[in-house]
Amino acid sequence: MRSRLGDKIRLQHILDAIQEIESYLGDVDFEKFLENSMMRYACIKQMEIIGEASNHVTAGVKSEFSSVEWGQIIGMRNVFVHEYFGVDATIVWEIIKGDIPDLKDKIEKIIQNLE
């Protein structure tokens, strides 16, 4: 599945995971996020999916669209998977609010470019 078609599928997985995070949060503020462990862990799971899908995007696409921080995304996934008891909810929130919207825009543009 290491092809442009495979890349498009992986990128769609990333976009789907972002949309899941958005659906979980709605208009939730940080306090409600902290209080709701199910919401936090659901968001973390979707972020793991983003990282895993990013890991399977081909090197060519990663190189062509180098404005995406592929290495950081994959590294984030590894932290979430292997350090699950040490994950800081504040950092998760900051990623969701600060980085995910920009990533969504970039992924949408990449998918359009691949079509």
Backbone bond lengths (Angstrom), bond angles and torsions (degrees), N, CA, C in turn:
res aa  C-N    CA-C-N  psi(-1)  N-CA   C-N-CA  omega(-1)  CA-C   N-CA-C  phi
1 M - - - 1.445 - - 1.530 110.76 -
2 R 1.311 117.75 12.59 1.468 122.20 178.48 1.530 108.72 -82.74
3 S 1.324 116.39 76.88 1.456 121.95 -179.76 1.516 108.45 -149.52
4 R 1.325 115.89 177.08 1.460 119.05 177.93 1.527 109.54 -63.20
5 L 1.336 118.29 -37.14 1.458 120.84 176.28 1.527 109.45 -63.03
6 G 1.329 116.26 -44.69 1.458 120.36 177.05 1.518 111.50 -61.87
7 D 1.339 115.88 -39.43 1.462 119.70 177.30 1.520 110.74 -61.40
8 K 1.302 115.87 -43.85 1.477 119.26 -179.07 1.526 110.54 -61.26
9 I 1.313 116.74 -40.56 1.472 120.54 178.77 1.528 110.13 -64.70
10 R 1.333 117.16 -45.69 1.477 120.74 178.96 1.522 110.94 -62.55
11 L 1.317 116.99 -41.65 1.465 120.36 178.59 1.521 110.87 -64.64
12 Q 1.320 116.11 -36.21 1.473 118.90 176.46 1.522 110.45 -66.68
13 H 1.332 117.59 -35.62 1.469 120.36 175.10 1.525 110.15 -59.87
14 I 1.330 116.44 -41.29 1.470 120.55 178.29 1.515 110.03 -62.51
15 L 1.314 116.30 -47.42 1.462 120.75 -179.77 1.526 110.89 -62.61
16 D 1.317 117.25 -41.81 1.475 120.93 178.06 1.523 110.92 -61.41
17 A 1.322 117.07 -41.90 1.471 120.78 179.61 1.525 110.89 -65.08
18 I 1.316 116.90 -39.39 1.468 120.30 177.21 1.523 109.87 -63.02
19 Q 1.315 116.77 -42.92 1.461 120.27 179.43 1.532 111.30 -65.16
20 E 1.321 116.95 -34.00 1.472 120.02 174.93 1.526 110.33 -62.92
21 I 1.319 116.65 -46.51 1.468 120.53 178.42 1.519 109.76 -57.46
22 E 1.321 116.46 -46.26 1.467 120.41 179.24 1.520 111.35 -59.19
23 S 1.331 116.58 -40.29 1.466 119.87 -179.39 1.525 111.87 -68.88
24 Y 1.331 117.38 -32.81 1.461 120.55 178.56 1.524 111.18 -67.87
25 L 1.315 115.72 -38.88 1.463 119.90 -169.91 1.519 114.28 -87.63
26 G 1.321 118.30 -38.51 1.456 119.59 -177.79 1.515 110.62 49.91
27 D 1.326 116.01 -119.81 1.469 120.81 179.49 1.531 111.82 -107.32
28 V 1.324 116.28 28.24 1.461 122.17 -178.94 1.529 109.82 -68.12
29 D 1.327 116.15 138.35 1.463 119.61 174.99 1.533 109.71 -96.23
30 F 1.322 115.62 175.78 1.458 120.74 -175.13 1.535 112.30 -60.37
31 E 1.319 117.30 -39.45 1.471 120.24 -179.65 1.524 111.50 -61.51
32 K 1.319 116.76 -44.76 1.474 119.97 178.62 1.533 110.78 -66.95
33 F 1.316 115.94 -34.98 1.466 120.71 176.34 1.522 110.00 -61.35
34 L 1.331 116.51 -45.23 1.469 120.74 179.06 1.519 112.42 -64.28
35 E 1.312 116.66 -36.23 1.470 121.68 -176.98 1.522 113.06 -74.10
36 N 1.332 117.38 -21.05 1.455 121.04 -171.65 1.532 110.43 -110.29
37 S 1.315 116.11 94.04 1.471 119.78 -177.12 1.527 111.75 -64.41
38 M 1.326 117.70 -33.53 1.453 119.53 179.45 1.532 110.23 -63.47
39 M 1.306 116.99 -41.59 1.459 121.42 178.17 1.528 110.65 -64.45
40 R 1.332 116.23 -45.08 1.466 119.72 179.92 1.518 110.92 -59.54
41 Y 1.332 116.45 -49.46 1.459 119.45 -176.40 1.524 112.17 -70.31
42 A 1.316 117.75 -30.15 1.466 120.35 174.95 1.526 109.94 -65.88
43 C 1.324 116.94 -41.99 1.465 120.86 177.45 1.521 110.90 -64.71
44 I 1.315 116.47 -43.04 1.472 120.10 178.87 1.528 110.13 -61.84
45 K 1.323 117.11 -41.67 1.473 120.38 178.57 1.522 110.29 -59.76
46 Q 1.320 117.44 -44.24 1.466 120.32 178.98 1.530 111.13 -64.84
47 M 1.325 116.40 -35.25 1.463 119.76 176.92 1.527 110.69 -68.56
48 E 1.320 117.56 -32.87 1.463 120.91 173.42 1.529 109.93 -63.11
49 I 1.328 116.67 -41.63 1.460 121.25 178.82 1.526 109.83 -62.83
50 I 1.320 116.92 -41.95 1.467 121.03 176.95 1.530 109.91 -57.67
51 G 1.322 116.33 -45.43 1.457 120.75 -179.79 1.511 112.87 -66.51
52 E 1.312 116.68 -41.20 1.462 120.48 -179.90 1.523 110.68 -66.96
53 A 1.311 117.14 -44.50 1.466 120.19 178.17 1.535 110.28 -62.80
54 S 1.326 116.47 -40.33 1.466 120.71 178.54 1.517 111.37 -61.42
55 N 1.315 115.97 -36.26 1.463 121.07 179.74 1.528 111.63 -63.80
56 H 1.335 116.88 -25.60 1.466 121.04 -176.88 1.518 113.54 -98.65
57 V 1.327 117.77 -0.84 1.457 120.50 173.42 1.527 107.19 -70.20
58 T 1.324 116.68 139.45 1.462 119.90 -176.19 1.526 111.80 -66.31
59 A 1.318 114.21 154.91 1.469 120.99 179.31 1.523 111.09 -59.81
60 G 1.319 117.08 -34.20 1.454 120.46 179.45 1.519 112.62 -62.13
61 V 1.306 116.09 -44.91 1.474 120.08 178.72 1.521 109.83 -68.78
62 K 1.317 116.79 -40.57 1.468 119.45 177.76 1.518 110.64 -60.30
63 S 1.315 116.37 -39.95 1.463 120.79 179.80 1.531 111.09 -70.27
64 E 1.309 115.61 -42.73 1.471 120.84 -179.01 1.533 111.51 -65.30
65 F 1.322 115.92 -33.69 1.466 121.31 -178.00 1.526 109.15 -118.20
66 S 1.300 114.74 60.91 1.465 121.41 -174.12 1.532 113.50 -74.39
67 S 1.334 117.63 -5.72 1.467 118.94 176.61 1.534 111.19 -70.94
68 V 1.332 116.70 -17.22 1.463 120.97 174.01 1.520 107.52 -81.35
69 E 1.300 116.66 133.07 1.471 122.10 -179.33 1.533 109.83 -81.93
70 W 1.321 116.03 67.66 1.472 121.50 -174.88 1.524 111.69 -54.84
71 G 1.318 117.01 -46.44 1.466 120.68 -178.02 1.516 112.43 -62.26
72 Q 1.314 117.07 -41.54 1.464 120.22 178.71 1.526 111.37 -66.65
73 I 1.326 116.10 -38.59 1.465 120.37 179.93 1.529 110.10 -64.23
74 I 1.318 116.19 -44.73 1.469 120.73 179.33 1.533 110.18 -66.47
75 G 1.317 116.37 -41.05 1.465 120.53 177.02 1.518 112.11 -62.00
76 M 1.325 116.80 -39.62 1.463 121.81 177.31 1.530 110.02 -60.43
77 R 1.319 115.64 -43.45 1.462 119.85 179.34 1.524 110.27 -59.76
78 N 1.323 116.72 -42.58 1.460 120.68 -179.19 1.520 111.46 -63.78
79 V 1.308 117.10 -39.74 1.473 120.28 177.01 1.520 110.11 -63.30
80 F 1.336 116.83 -46.31 1.465 119.90 -178.84 1.521 111.73 -61.76
81 V 1.328 116.71 -39.38 1.465 120.27 -177.30 1.525 111.49 -74.21
82 H 1.333 117.41 -40.71 1.455 120.20 -171.08 1.526 114.53 -99.56
83 E 1.305 117.63 -16.34 1.469 121.39 -178.93 1.522 111.17 -122.68
84 Y 1.330 116.78 36.87 1.464 121.06 -171.11 1.518 114.40 -55.92
85 F 1.329 119.03 -29.58 1.461 119.49 177.85 1.520 111.93 -81.24
86 G 1.327 116.37 -15.64 1.451 119.92 -178.70 1.518 113.73 -102.71
87 V 1.341 117.37 8.24 1.461 120.76 -178.08 1.522 109.41 -72.90
88 D 1.316 115.48 127.87 1.468 122.96 -178.85 1.528 109.06 -88.46
89 A 1.333 117.04 117.90 1.462 121.79 -177.94 1.525 111.88 -61.01
90 T 1.315 117.12 -30.79 1.464 120.13 178.53 1.524 110.43 -64.75
91 I 1.318 116.59 -41.86 1.467 120.36 178.73 1.530 110.54 -66.33
92 V 1.326 116.33 -41.25 1.468 120.34 177.21 1.528 109.35 -57.98
93 W 1.327 116.73 -47.76 1.462 121.91 179.92 1.530 110.67 -59.96
94 E 1.319 116.70 -44.27 1.463 120.73 -179.40 1.530 111.29 -63.34
95 I 1.314 117.15 -38.73 1.465 120.71 177.19 1.525 109.80 -65.19
96 I 1.324 115.91 -46.29 1.465 120.38 -178.83 1.527 110.90 -61.14
97 K 1.298 116.82 -45.85 1.468 120.37 -175.69 1.525 112.91 -82.73
98 G 1.329 117.49 -31.74 1.461 120.30 -174.40 1.514 115.35 -96.94
99 D 1.338 117.00 -35.95 1.462 120.62 -172.08 1.527 114.36 -107.86
100 I 1.311 116.90 -35.23 1.465 120.41 -174.93 1.534 112.73 -62.12
101 P 1.340 120.16 -42.27 1.477 118.12 179.04 1.533 112.76 -59.90
102 D 1.317 117.20 -40.85 1.466 121.32 178.08 1.529 110.41 -66.40
103 L 1.323 116.83 -41.83 1.463 120.71 177.98 1.525 109.98 -61.20
104 K 1.316 116.98 -42.16 1.470 120.89 179.04 1.520 110.36 -57.74
105 D 1.317 117.55 -47.83 1.463 121.23 178.90 1.526 111.30 -58.67
106 K 1.321 116.60 -45.60 1.463 120.86 -178.68 1.523 111.69 -64.29
107 I 1.329 116.38 -43.29 1.466 120.29 -178.44 1.525 110.37 -66.03
108 E 1.329 117.38 -40.92 1.460 120.06 177.09 1.530 111.16 -59.58
109 K 1.318 116.77 -41.95 1.469 120.91 179.44 1.527 111.41 -67.25
110 I 1.320 116.93 -39.21 1.467 120.17 178.24 1.530 109.93 -63.25
111 I 1.321 116.63 -45.69 1.473 120.63 -179.94 1.531 109.67 -59.45
112 Q 1.318 117.52 -44.80 1.472 121.06 177.80 1.523 110.64 -59.76
113 N 1.314 115.89 -40.55 1.462 121.27 -178.53 1.537 111.55 -66.26
114 L 1.313 116.87 -32.36 1.460 121.25 -177.87 1.528 112.30 -80.53
115 E 1.320 116.96 -14.65 1.481 119.82 -176.93 1.503 113.09 -78.62
